[in-house]
Amino acid sequence: MNIPRHIAIIMDGNGRWAKRRGLSRTFGHKTGINALKEIVKAGNELGLGVLTVYAFSTENWKRPKKEVSFLMNYLKIFLAGYKDELIKYDIRLNAIGQLRKLPALVRQELNNVVEITRANQGLVFNLALSYGGRTEIVEAVKGVVKDVEDKKLKPDQINEDIFSSYLYTNGLPDPDLLIRTGGEMRISNFLLWQISYTELYVTPKFWPDFKRPDLIKAITEYNHRKRRFGGIKNAG
């Protein structure tokens, strides 16, 4: 089986999963964390290079304060409790987004885990936190403009590769496969630049129900795709 270098996941459906069971949304989020741990471990064992998960979007800040507070506190607990497992399995944690907007204690724990796993050689577990694709592109444009103004970059040097180096994902390959759980058919402002030629896979399963066999099923489907990148396969 051909394992993608980079898989991105929109982890959707925690709230709906809980509602169908008469449970609180917070319980859905807690159960979703267990699913995330299983998929990270599976991706590492399968030889996946990068796994980027949409953990908290810029739009998520608009949710009720009680839910946002829970998510931030639970993120801190998750990071503190997960670091030993990341070290054990040689997984490197990375994070992208407007990280400065995270609560100070969450940023502190995040930075700590990123630092202690920096030398790990296995899967790059990439958390998209306070992340928005449009915001990322706008910030990249600002970075380009500043470097042009500071004479560090000439306008005629700007191309796709140069622009990509100003994105949060600089140094990471673009996703080969984007998985969305929960059945919704939209991108939700996620990795807008990076997924130009990414294969899309949508499953109706809510995120808490997404397990290792579901990941393998998505990768198997990916293996059946013909990636042409705008060209014609086997033209002649």
Buried (B, 14 or more C-beta within 10 A) or exposed (E): EEBBBBBBBBBBBBBBBBBEEEBBBBBBBBBBBEBBEBBBBBBBEBEBBBBBBBBBBBEBEEBEEEBBEBBBEBBBBBBEEBBEEBBEBEBBBBBBBBBEEBBEEBBEBBEBBBEBBEEBEBBBBBBBBBBBBEBBBEBBEEBBEEBBEEEEBEEEEBEEEEBBEBBBBEEBEBBBBBBBBBEBEEBBBBBBBBBEEBBBBBBEBBBBBBBBEBBEEBBEBBEEEEEEEEEEEEEE
